[in-house]
């Protein structure tokens, strides 16, 4: 059997199995976190611009946008997927260098709403999408991430798998959905190496591509079943001559070790490659009793992707600031956190923050880089004007599987992000529904019209 056939067989066989309680709990955590990311992104660009861009085509359909507007399944997947990746607070699968929620849940919810599916079916589709795509992401490795943005490329598979599950595709058609979406896969890192709105679109386009591939497969459209492992296939083409991926490693644990139980849920509203440095700097701020005016110099040692992706030295826009570890560490030290407010114009221009930022040095630490992507660490050293100096090795990030957000912390994150958009009462009501999603009826009401 080809790789896509083995994954499709897992999905179809899994339908006959009850969902383990722990897996179900973590799937609901992923959906809560997705809505936390979706709602602030839904009221800003590019989601608002996409709504305008598609208005001429008509937006009627069985699916819904974040605030309740009807849309086709493809349009809802595109716009909601983009919105969920805009504020940079969506989940991460560490080993795959990949944000699975934005594309996978956007596609799953769009198809579930269009088909009148219930909460239990939605959760099962999310689990299937996560399990297949995270394994493909881990197999493609850091060699793929050198030029490609995994959330756009690998996210296609999560979206297609979730959509195929909700459509109830049999194993052959499920495999063809995965095979077809492989050739839709696209997202370049260069798209966010300068200020642009392209990065969120990667997640949205992956969600839309997954829905399209699954709908096409349902009608009999076929794909090349050897598209992943073939001589000119996905694995070789998108790894820059680093050899074939180890497809078997992920398949070996499929159905037994559920990756959805090991998600990273973000504790800061910026690029995840900055998180270990932020956490380390905040720990030193507390242990040293620092004020921003005390800082003479900061040195950050990190893995190479931190420098490559989050290396803006002098950010001037929100997008640049979110991808500047120097700015994120500086604003954490001056304001105590890196939440959405950190990327408002006044905060980006804050004189004390920029002074600390200009005193910050970023370098690649070979030992830390060697452990990437399985470990996301940083080494932070702060020197003060009064002669003190402390260095801290931050081995992980708060929110990673080995330092997870509690359910209460995740709920607080959701309420912080959802309440300004929905209001307190609606945000609380939605959270209660999501926490018991397996008992919910049709999921069309999850994106309720604005009051």
GIGI-V430251 format. One record per residue. OMEGA is omega in degrees with one decimal (NA if undefined). D_LAST is the distance of its C-alpha to the last C-alpha in Angstrom with 2 decimals. Layout:
BEGIN
omega=<OMEGA;OMEGA>
d_last=<D_LAST;D_LAST>
END
This chain:
BEGIN
omega=<175.7;-175.7;-178.6;177.4;178.8;176.1;179.6;178.3;174.8;-174.9;-177.7;178.6;-177.5;179.5;-178.0;-175.4;172.9;177.7;177.9;-175.5;-179.5;178.5;178.4;179.7;-178.8;175.3;177.7;174.4;179.9;-179.6;174.9;-178.5;178.2;178.0;175.8;178.3;-176.4;-166.2;176.6;178.1;-175.5;-175.6;179.7;176.8;8.4;-175.6;-179.0;178.6;176.8;176.6;178.6;-177.3;-177.2;-175.0;-178.0;179.3;-176.2;-175.6;-179.1;177.4;-176.8;178.0;-178.3;169.3;-170.2;-176.2;168.2;-178.3;178.8;179.7;170.8;179.5;-179.0;-179.4;178.6;178.9;-179.7;-173.5;179.3;176.6;176.6;-179.8;-176.0;179.8;-172.0;-175.3;178.6;177.2;-177.1;-168.8;-176.4;163.0;-169.1;-174.6;-178.9;-179.4;-160.1;173.6;-173.4;-171.8;-172.6;179.3;-172.3;-176.5;175.9;178.8;-178.2;-178.1;-179.6;-179.4;179.0;178.8;-179.0;-177.7;-178.4;-179.2;179.9;-175.9;179.9;178.8;177.8;-178.9;178.6;179.3;177.4;-180.0;-179.5;179.4;177.7;-174.1;-179.7;-173.4;-179.8;178.4;176.2;177.7;179.2;179.8;-178.9;167.4;-177.0;177.5;176.7;-175.5;-178.8;-178.0;-173.3;175.7;-170.7;-179.5;175.4;-176.6;-179.7;-180.0;176.1;-177.4;176.6;-179.9;-179.0;-179.8;179.5;179.3;179.1;178.3;-179.2;176.0;179.3;-178.0;173.8;-173.1;179.2;-178.3;174.4;178.9;179.4;175.1;178.0;-179.4;-179.1;-175.8;178.2;-177.9;170.8;-170.7;-179.4;172.9;-176.2;177.2;-179.8;-179.5;176.1;171.8;169.2;-175.8;178.2;175.6;-173.3;-171.8;178.0;179.4;177.4;179.8;-179.8;179.6;176.5;178.4;179.4;179.9;178.8;177.6;-179.7;-178.6;-179.4;177.8;178.9;179.0;178.5;-179.9;175.7;176.6;-176.8;175.1;178.2;-172.4;177.4;-172.8;-179.8;-171.2;-175.6;-175.9;177.7;-172.4;-173.1;-175.3;-178.4;-173.5;-171.4;177.0;170.3;175.6;176.5;176.2;-177.9;174.0;174.7;-178.1;-172.9;-176.4;179.5;179.9;-175.4;-176.5;-176.2;-179.8;178.2;-179.9;-172.9;-177.5;-178.3;177.1;-176.0;178.0;167.5;174.4;-169.0;175.5;178.1;-173.8;-177.4;179.7;-177.7;178.1;177.9;-166.3;-177.4;178.1;177.0;-179.6;178.5;179.6;178.5;176.9;177.4;176.8;-179.3;-175.3;-178.9;-177.6;-170.1;158.9;-176.7;-177.7;-179.7;-169.4;175.5;-178.1;174.3;173.6;179.3;171.1;-172.9;173.8;-169.2;-178.1;176.4;-179.6;-176.7;-172.8;-175.6;-171.1;177.8;-179.5;-172.3;-174.6;179.1;-178.4;177.8;-179.5;178.7;-178.2;178.8;-179.3;175.0;178.7;179.0;178.2;-176.7;176.5;-178.9;-179.3;173.7;-179.0;-178.6;-175.4;174.5;179.4;176.5;178.8;-177.2;-178.5;-179.5;-174.7;169.5;-172.2;-177.5;179.2;-179.7;-178.6;-175.4;-173.0;-178.5;177.7;-177.8;177.0;177.0;-179.5;-178.7;177.5;-173.2;179.0;178.9;179.9;175.1;175.5;-174.0;-179.3;178.3;179.5;-178.6;-178.1;179.7;9.3;-173.9;175.7;179.1;-173.3;173.8;174.0;-175.1;176.0;178.4;174.3;-178.4;-179.6;179.9;170.9;178.1;178.0;175.7;176.7;-178.5;169.9;178.5;-170.1;-177.2;-179.4;173.7;-174.4;175.4;-178.6;179.3;173.2;-166.0;166.6;173.8;175.7;-179.9;178.3;177.8;176.5;178.4;177.0;179.2;-177.0;177.4;-175.7;-175.4;-173.9;178.0;-178.1;-173.6;-167.2;-172.0;-174.7;-178.9;178.3;178.7;-179.2;177.9;178.9;179.2;177.5;-178.3;-179.6;175.9;-170.6;-179.1;179.8;-175.4;174.1;-179.5;-172.2;-179.9;-177.1;-179.6;174.0;-174.4;176.3;178.3;-180.0;NA>
d_last=<51.22;49.37;46.78;43.80;45.41;45.76;42.10;41.13;43.51;41.86;38.42;39.77;41.89;39.07;37.21;39.86;39.43;37.15;35.00;36.51;34.45;34.69;33.70;30.66;29.65;30.03;28.10;25.08;25.68;25.67;22.31;20.76;22.44;21.27;17.57;18.60;20.21;17.72;14.64;16.58;18.45;15.61;14.93;18.65;21.75;23.02;19.84;18.47;21.99;22.37;19.42;21.30;24.59;23.70;21.94;25.35;25.88;22.80;19.90;19.58;20.38;19.71;18.38;15.07;14.49;12.86;9.30;9.79;12.09;15.13;18.41;21.91;23.02;25.11;22.55;19.93;22.80;23.90;20.70;19.29;22.86;23.29;20.10;21.25;24.59;23.64;23.29;26.46;25.18;25.54;28.22;31.92;34.78;37.57;40.51;38.99;37.75;34.52;30.72;30.15;26.47;25.01;26.86;27.47;24.07;22.42;25.00;24.84;21.11;21.31;24.29;23.05;19.94;22.18;24.68;22.55;24.07;23.32;22.85;26.59;27.41;24.98;26.63;30.08;29.38;28.20;31.41;33.59;32.14;32.67;36.16;37.46;36.12;36.97;40.50;40.89;39.63;42.12;44.89;44.35;44.65;44.80;47.01;44.11;41.90;44.49;43.22;40.21;36.68;36.42;32.64;33.09;36.37;36.16;32.43;33.31;35.09;32.31;29.92;32.62;33.59;30.10;29.54;33.03;32.48;29.42;31.42;34.25;36.84;40.38;42.33;43.93;40.76;38.87;41.74;41.56;37.86;38.86;41.89;40.04;37.29;40.06;41.11;37.57;37.52;37.30;36.23;38.57;38.61;39.90;36.48;35.30;38.62;37.51;34.25;32.16;28.89;30.89;30.52;26.88;27.76;30.42;27.98;25.86;29.04;30.41;27.42;27.74;31.52;31.32;29.21;31.63;34.68;33.61;32.74;36.06;38.00;36.64;38.30;41.52;41.34;43.67;44.02;47.04;47.13;49.23;46.83;46.38;49.98;51.91;54.52;52.21;49.01;45.91;47.59;50.50;48.81;46.02;48.08;50.52;53.75;53.12;54.08;52.30;49.38;50.10;48.06;49.73;48.46;44.89;45.97;48.28;45.54;42.98;41.67;43.19;41.81;38.07;36.95;33.31;34.59;35.75;32.77;32.45;29.07;28.92;29.28;29.33;27.13;30.02;32.65;33.87;37.45;37.12;36.01;39.47;40.66;37.68;38.23;41.95;41.55;39.29;41.87;44.64;42.74;42.71;46.26;47.78;45.84;44.98;43.54;42.88;45.95;48.14;47.60;50.57;49.88;47.63;48.77;46.46;48.06;45.78;45.86;46.22;42.68;41.50;43.79;43.18;39.36;38.47;41.47;40.20;42.58;41.03;37.30;35.74;32.34;29.50;30.61;34.20;33.41;31.61;34.87;37.26;38.55;40.47;37.44;35.39;38.32;38.86;35.32;35.37;38.60;37.50;33.97;34.20;31.56;30.18;26.39;24.02;25.23;28.70;27.97;26.92;29.67;30.98;31.46;33.16;35.53;36.12;39.93;40.70;38.67;40.45;43.78;43.30;42.16;45.38;47.40;45.99;48.01;46.77;49.27;49.47;50.94;52.98;52.67;48.91;48.66;50.86;48.42;45.38;43.14;43.69;43.75;41.61;43.69;44.63;47.41;46.64;49.34;48.84;51.77;51.62;53.66;55.44;56.91;54.68;53.65;51.68;50.73;48.28;47.90;44.28;44.70;41.09;37.51;35.17;32.82;35.67;36.82;39.67;37.48;34.13;30.91;30.63;27.70;26.71;27.06;25.00;22.18;22.51;22.39;19.19;17.50;19.05;17.64;14.20;13.16;13.29;10.91;8.32;9.31;12.06;10.81;8.80;11.79;14.24;13.07;13.31;16.62;17.96;17.42;19.12;21.93;22.75;21.95;25.32;24.36;21.10;21.25;19.97;18.05;15.83;12.85;13.49;11.51;8.34;6.26;3.80;0.00>
END
